[in-house]
Every structure is written in structure tokens, then in C-alpha cells.
């Protein structure tokens, strides 16, 4: 399914101008602490990884920075 999305966006010449964000949430303790977050798009280094511990409160500031939108003072994370 993911490959089909990438192929479709590439066919529309949008792949270099769009961010794609993937995260999966499971139910169960171990999965709750190991939720993957994959982001690709302009200004995201290919194959970059991190082991930084975060929470979903960190997502809004991350998206704002990627999109060059000023951060709000009341953001968590």
C-alpha cells in the first residue's frame, strides 16, 4: 500500500514537494513505547534515524519546523 502511494505521487510529480508522515499505534504496553514515526519529504535527510525518546506532544512543533511555520509559545515538547 505504501509503495502504491509513493508511485502515485511520483506519477503526479509531487513526490519532491510533499511530506509523508507514517506512524502506527498498537495497543499493548511494549508497542506503546515503541511507536515508529517515519517522515520523508523536502529537507528530510535520507536514512536519518534517531533514538531520541519523545511523545506525541512533540509532533506539532516538528511539523511546524518542517513547514517553516513559527512555533507557538504554548507548545509542549
Secondary structure per residue as TSV (DSSP state, phi and psi in degrees):
chain	resnum	aa	ss	phi	psi
A	1	X	-	360.0	-46.3
A	2	X	H	-62.9	-42.9
A	3	X	H	-59.6	-38.5
A	4	X	H	-64.0	-38.0
A	5	X	H	-64.5	-46.1
A	6	X	H	-61.9	-43.4
A	7	X	H	-62.4	-42.5
A	8	X	H	-63.4	-46.6
A	9	X	H	-64.2	-37.2
A	10	X	H	-65.8	-39.8
A	11	X	H	-63.1	-27.9
A	12	X	T	-91.9	5.6
A	13	X	T	57.4	36.2
A	14	X	-	-107.9	-10.4
A	15	X	G	-60.4	-31.9
A	16	X	G	-86.8	-0.6
A	17	X	G	-124.8	19.2
A	18	X	-	-140.7	147.6
A	19	X	-	-97.8	139.1
A	20	X	E	-120.1	126.9
A	21	X	E	-120.7	129.2
A	22	X	E	-127.4	130.9
A	23	X	E	-146.4	148.0
A	24	X	-	-129.6	129.8
A	25	X	-	-112.6	126.0
A	26	X	-	-110.9	171.3
A	27	X	S	-115.0	121.3
A	28	X	S	143.7	146.4
A	29	X	H	-57.4	-53.0
A	30	X	H	-60.5	-43.5
A	31	X	H	-67.2	-28.2
A	32	X	H	-68.8	-22.5
A	33	X	H	-102.3	-1.5
A	34	X	-	-129.5	57.3
A	35	X	-	-87.3	119.9
A	36	X	-	-72.2	147.8
A	37	X	E	-135.7	116.6
A	38	X	E	-119.8	127.9
A	39	X	E	-129.0	131.9
A	40	X	E	-135.8	152.2
A	41	X	S	151.6	-172.7
A	42	X	T	-57.4	141.2
A	43	X	T	70.1	10.9
A	44	X	-	-109.4	119.9
A	45	X	-	-65.0	136.0
A	46	X	T	-65.9	134.9
A	47	X	T	63.8	16.8
A	48	X	-	-74.4	136.3
A	49	X	-	-135.2	163.2
A	50	X	-	-149.8	153.3
A	51	X	-	-109.1	17.2
A	52	X	-	-64.0	132.9
A	53	X	-	-81.4	126.5
A	54	X	-	-136.7	176.8
A	55	X	-	-127.9	169.4
A	56	X	G	-67.8	-13.0
A	57	X	G	-67.2	-17.0
A	58	X	G	-80.6	-10.8
A	59	X	H	-69.1	-44.1
A	60	X	H	-58.5	-48.7
A	61	X	H	-61.6	-36.2
A	62	X	H	-62.5	-47.0
A	63	X	H	-65.4	-41.0
A	64	X	H	-60.9	-42.9
A	65	X	H	-64.7	-42.9
A	66	X	H	-59.3	-37.5
A	67	X	T	-92.6	3.6
A	68	X	T	59.1	41.0
A	69	X	-	-101.3	134.4
A	70	X	-	-58.5	138.7
A	71	X	-	-73.0	149.4
A	72	X	-	-89.9	146.3
A	73	X	T	-68.6	-20.7
A	74	X	T	-95.5	9.3
A	75	X	-	-68.0	139.3
A	76	X	-	-84.0	157.8
A	77	X	-	78.1	360.0
